[in-house]
């Protein structure tokens, strides 16, 4: 490691310089005011007689010599608010949900990865649908986007493709249920890696013709190689958000949404805590964007360095899976199968030296 110190120092200097450049760029853009339509103020709502449900899932998986297995579960937490405080909390399927077991044999490593992702999301969406029926919330929050990631989609000749199709159908059924029951569906993305908002700001700058009065090339260069949240950390102050923008410019060619009946998906970034990065919020009802931002502020940001909705934090606490549960499963399996070849751990985990 000592030999790497000069290289580490150089990389650190580059990272620090890029951060300073982003900070300075943010100051310039904030100084332009409403001309580029960048920032909107938001205030925490006074929550009263409101039911909010949060959904999250947990998963652990392990590959053995003869088969692969997955342990997964999902949980819904319902918080009822009265006079700004949580007056009641309920859980589905329970406060300590039993995980579900899935096993696979003779599948490729990539199909194993696809199946793991599909299983987790499927459990979460099915749980979300049940919670709409059981709790009848005004707001339903998913941990993560309300749109499946394009990387979830396996090839049509994959053994997992049928499961993927079932997942897509489940998503669309959730959208219908929320619409029919007047439930505001939103997804809160904790660590967004998107660059879409930076692209929109670049386009907005060029459309305004502001390059005739100032040199915007350095700004364009920064935006071209910056993730949204890294840029918006410096742009947004606490209790500020971006304008709402379409989830996609071209739904007809979107790898996931092109086959969906529902295509009214929108996003904004919201800074809920002073020293935390903005969260990305994906949602469906644009008429309620201001109310949604205000409610999220009211249930997030209790810590200056971590601003995430409390109802999703609670859902994560009860859905999260641990390595201990993985070890327990393996012990039980050995008890009933004996030490057969299929139960052997992978060779890389059994090296004697």
C-alpha positions in Angstrom: 0.0 0.0 0.0 2.9 2.4 0.7 3.9 2.2 -3.0 0.4 3.4 -3.9 0.5 6.6 -1.8 1.7 8.9 -4.6 -1.1 7.7 -6.8 -3.7 7.9 -4.0 -2.7 11.5 -3.4 -3.0 12.4 -7.1 -6.5 10.8 -7.3 -7.5 12.6 -4.1 -6.4 15.9 -5.4 -8.4 15.4 -8.6 -11.5 14.4 -6.7 -11.2 17.4 -4.4 -10.6 19.8 -7.4 -13.7 18.4 -9.2 -15.8 18.9 -6.0 -14.6 22.5 -5.7 -15.5 23.0 -9.4 -19.0 21.6 -8.8 -19.5 23.9 -5.8 -18.4 27.0 -7.8 -20.7 26.0 -10.7 -23.6 25.6 -8.4 -23.0 29.1 -7.0 -23.1 30.5 -10.6 -26.3 28.7 -11.5 -28.0 29.8 -8.3 -27.1 33.4 -9.1 -29.0 33.1 -12.4 -32.2 32.9 -10.4 -35.5 32.0 -12.0 -34.0 32.4 -15.5 -33.1 28.7 -15.7 -36.0 27.4 -13.6 -33.7 25.4 -11.3 -35.0 25.7 -7.7 -38.3 25.6 -5.9 -38.9 26.3 -2.2 -40.7 23.6 -0.2 -42.0 23.7 3.4 -42.8 20.8 5.7 -46.5 20.0 5.7 -48.6 20.1 8.9 -49.6 16.4 8.8 -53.0 15.6 10.3 -55.3 12.6 9.8 -52.9 11.1 7.2 -51.9 7.5 6.6 -48.6 6.8 4.9 -47.3 3.3 4.0 -43.7 2.5 3.4 -42.5 -0.6 1.5 -39.1 -2.2 1.6 -37.5 -5.6 1.1 -34.5 -7.6 2.1 -32.6 -10.4 0.5 -29.6 -12.7 1.1 -28.4 -15.3 -1.4 -25.7 -18.0 -1.6 -24.4 -20.3 -4.3 -23.4 -23.9 -3.5 -21.8 -26.6 -5.5 -25.2 -28.1 -6.6 -27.7 -25.4 -6.3 -28.3 -21.7 -5.6 -30.7 -20.3 -3.0 -32.3 -17.0 -2.1 -33.9 -15.9 1.2 -36.1 -12.8 0.8 -38.9 -10.9 2.4 -40.8 -7.7 2.1 -42.6 -5.6 4.6 -45.2 -2.8 4.7 -45.3 -0.2 7.5 -48.3 2.0 8.0 -47.9 5.2 10.0 -51.0 7.2 10.9 -50.4 10.8 11.7 -52.4 13.0 13.9 -51.5 16.6 14.8 -48.0 16.1 13.3 -47.2 13.0 15.3 -47.4 9.2 14.7 -50.6 8.1 16.4 -50.6 4.5 15.3 -48.3 2.0 13.5 -49.2 -1.2 11.8 -47.3 -3.8 9.9 -47.8 -6.3 7.1 -47.4 -9.2 7.0 -46.1 -8.8 10.6 -43.5 -6.9 12.6 -41.2 -9.9 12.2 -42.0 -11.3 8.7 -40.9 -14.8 7.8 -38.6 -14.9 4.8 -39.5 -16.9 1.7 -37.1 -19.5 0.3 -36.2 -19.9 -3.4 -33.9 -22.5 -4.9 -32.4 -22.7 -8.3 -30.5 -25.5 -10.1 -28.5 -25.4 -13.3 -28.9 -21.7 -14.1 -26.2 -19.4 -15.3 -24.6 -16.8 -13.1 -26.3 -14.0 -14.9 -29.8 -15.6 -14.7 -29.1 -16.1 -11.0 -28.5 -12.4 -10.7 -31.6 -11.6 -12.7 -33.8 -13.9 -10.7 -32.5 -12.5 -7.4 -33.5 -9.0 -8.5 -36.9 -10.1 -9.8 -37.7 -12.1 -6.6 -37.0 -9.1 -4.4 -39.0 -6.7 -6.4 -41.9 -9.1 -6.9 -42.2 -9.5 -3.1 -42.1 -5.8 -2.6 -44.7 -5.0 -5.2 -47.1 -7.8 -4.0 -46.7 -6.4 -0.5 -47.4 -2.9 -1.8 -50.6 -4.2 -3.4 -51.7 -5.9 -0.3 -51.1 -2.8 1.8 -53.3 -0.7 -0.5 -56.1 -3.1 0.3 -55.4 -3.5 4.0 -54.4 0.0 5.1 -56.0 2.2 2.5 -53.3 4.9 2.7 -53.3 8.4 1.2 -49.6 7.9 0.2 -47.7 4.8 -0.6 -43.9 5.1 -0.6 -41.5 2.5 -2.2 -37.9 2.3 -1.2 -36.5 3.0 -4.7 -38.1 4.0 -7.9 -41.7 3.1 -8.9 -40.2 2.1 -12.3 -38.2 -1.1 -12.6 -34.6 -0.6 -13.6 -33.8 -1.5 -17.2 -31.0 -3.8 -16.0 -33.7 -6.0 -14.4 -34.8 -7.2 -17.9 -33.4 -10.6 -18.9 -33.3 -11.7 -22.5 -36.4 -13.4 -23.9 -34.7 -16.8 -24.0 -33.7 -16.6 -20.4 -35.3 -19.1 -17.9 -36.1 -16.0 -15.8 -38.1 -14.2 -18.5 -41.5 -15.5 -17.4 -40.8 -14.4 -13.9 -39.9 -11.0 -15.3 -43.1 -10.7 -17.2 -45.1 -11.5 -14.0 -43.2 -8.8 -12.3 -44.0 -6.2 -15.0 -47.7 -7.2 -14.8 -47.6 -6.8 -11.0 -46.2 -3.3 -11.3 -49.0 -2.3 -13.7 -51.6 -3.8 -11.4 -50.2 -1.7 -8.5 -50.5 1.4 -10.7 -54.1 0.6 -11.4 -54.9 0.0 -7.7 -53.4 3.2 -6.6 -55.2 5.2 -9.3 -58.6 3.5 -8.5 -58.1 4.0 -4.8 -56.8 7.6 -5.0 -53.5 6.6 -3.5 -50.5 8.8 -4.3 -47.7 6.3 -5.3 -44.1 7.5 -5.0 -40.7 6.0 -4.9 -37.9 7.5 -2.9 -34.4 6.8 -4.2 -31.8 7.0 -1.5 -28.6 6.9 -3.7 -29.5 7.9 -7.2 -26.9 7.5 -9.9 -28.9 9.3 -12.5 -27.5 12.1 -14.7 -30.8 13.1 -16.3 -31.3 16.3 -14.3 -27.8 17.6 -15.3 -28.7 16.9 -18.9 -31.9 18.9 -18.5 -30.0 21.8 -17.0 -27.5 21.8 -19.9 -30.3 21.9 -22.4 -32.1 24.6 -20.5 -29.0 26.8 -20.4 -28.5 26.4 -24.2 -32.2 27.1 -24.9 -32.1 30.4 -22.9 -29.4 31.8 -25.1 -27.5 32.9 -22.0 -24.2 31.8 -23.7 -24.4 35.2 -25.5 -23.7 37.0 -22.2 -21.5 34.6 -20.3 -19.1 31.8 -21.1 -21.1 28.6 -20.2 -18.6 26.1 -21.6 -17.0 25.4 -18.2 -20.5 24.9 -16.7 -21.5 22.5 -19.5 -18.3 20.6 -19.0 -19.0 20.1 -15.3 -22.6 19.0 -15.9 -21.5 16.5 -18.5 -19.5 14.5 -16.1 -21.5 14.9 -12.8 -24.2 12.8 -11.3 -27.4 14.7 -10.3 -27.0 14.3 -6.6 -23.3 15.3 -6.5 -24.2 18.5 -8.4 -27.5 19.2 -6.5 -25.8 18.8 -3.1 -24.3 22.2 -3.7 -27.2 23.7 -5.6 -30.0 23.0 -3.2 -30.4 24.3 0.3 -32.4 22.4 3.0 -36.1 22.5 2.2 -35.5 23.2 -1.5 -36.3 21.0 -4.5 -35.8 21.0 -8.2 -38.6 21.6 -10.6 -40.5 18.5 -11.6 -39.4 16.8 -14.8 -40.5 13.8 -16.9 -39.1 10.5 -15.9 -38.1 9.9 -19.6 -38.0 12.0 -22.8 -39.1 9.1 -24.9 -41.4 6.5 -23.3 -42.1 4.8 -26.6 -38.5 3.6 -26.8 -37.8 3.2 -23.0 -36.7 -0.4 -22.5 -39.2 -1.0 -19.7 -42.0 1.5 -20.0 -42.6 1.1 -23.8 -44.8 -1.9 -22.9 -46.6 -0.2 -20.0 -50.1 1.2 -20.2 -49.2 3.8 -17.6 -46.5 6.3 -18.7 -47.2 9.3 -16.5 -44.1 9.2 -14.4 -42.4 12.3 -13.0 -39.4 13.1 -10.8 -37.9 15.8 -8.7 -34.9 16.0 -6.2 -35.6 17.2 -2.7 -33.0 18.2 0.0 -34.6 17.1 3.3 -31.5 17.5 5.5 -28.9 20.2 5.6 -25.8 18.0 5.3 -27.3 15.1 3.3 -27.5 14.6 -0.4 -30.9 15.2 -2.1 -33.2 12.3 -2.5 -34.8 11.6 -5.8 -38.6 11.2 -5.8 -40.4 9.4 -8.6 -44.2 9.7 -8.7 -47.3 9.5 -10.9 -49.7 12.4 -10.0 -48.2 15.7 -11.1 -51.0 17.7 -9.6 -49.8 16.6 -6.1 -46.1 17.4 -6.5 -46.0 20.3 -4.0 -48.0 18.4 -1.4 -45.8 15.3 -1.8 -42.6 17.3 -1.3 -44.1 19.0 1.8 -45.2 15.7 3.3 -41.8 14.1 2.6 -40.1 17.0 4.3 -42.3 16.5 7.4 -41.4 12.9 7.8 -37.7 13.1 6.9 -34.7 15.0 7.9 -34.8 14.3 11.7 -31.0 14.0 11.4 -28.9 16.7 9.8 -26.8 14.1 7.9 -29.5 11.6 7.0 -32.8 12.8 5.5 -34.9 9.8 4.5 -38.6 9.2 5.2 -39.1 7.6 8.6 -41.8 5.2 7.4 -39.3 3.7 4.9 -36.6 3.5 7.5 -38.9 1.5 9.7 -39.8 -0.8 6.8 -36.1 -1.3 6.1 -35.5 -2.2 9.8 -38.0 -5.1 9.7 -37.4 -6.3 6.2 -33.6 -6.3 6.2 -31.9 -9.8 6.1 -28.7 -10.7 7.9 -25.9 -13.1 7.3 -26.9 -14.9 10.5 -30.1 -15.9 8.9 -28.1 -17.2 6.0 -25.9 -19.3 8.3 -29.0 -20.6 10.1 -30.5 -21.8 6.9 -27.4 -23.6 5.9 -27.2 -25.4 9.2 -30.8 -26.6 9.0 -30.2 -27.8 5.4 -27.2 -29.8 6.4 -29.1 -31.3 9.3 -31.7 -32.8 6.9 -29.6 -33.5 3.8 -26.3 -34.6 5.3 -23.0 -33.5 4.0 -23.8 -34.4 0.3 -21.8 -32.9 -2.6 -24.7 -30.5 -3.6 -24.4 -28.9 -0.2 -20.7 -28.2 -0.5 -19.7 -24.6 -0.4 -17.9 -23.1 -3.4 -14.2 -24.0 -3.5 -13.1 -20.4 -3.1 -14.8 -20.5 0.3 -13.1 -23.7 1.4 -9.5 -23.0 0.8 -7.4 -24.7 3.5 -4.7 -22.1 3.3 
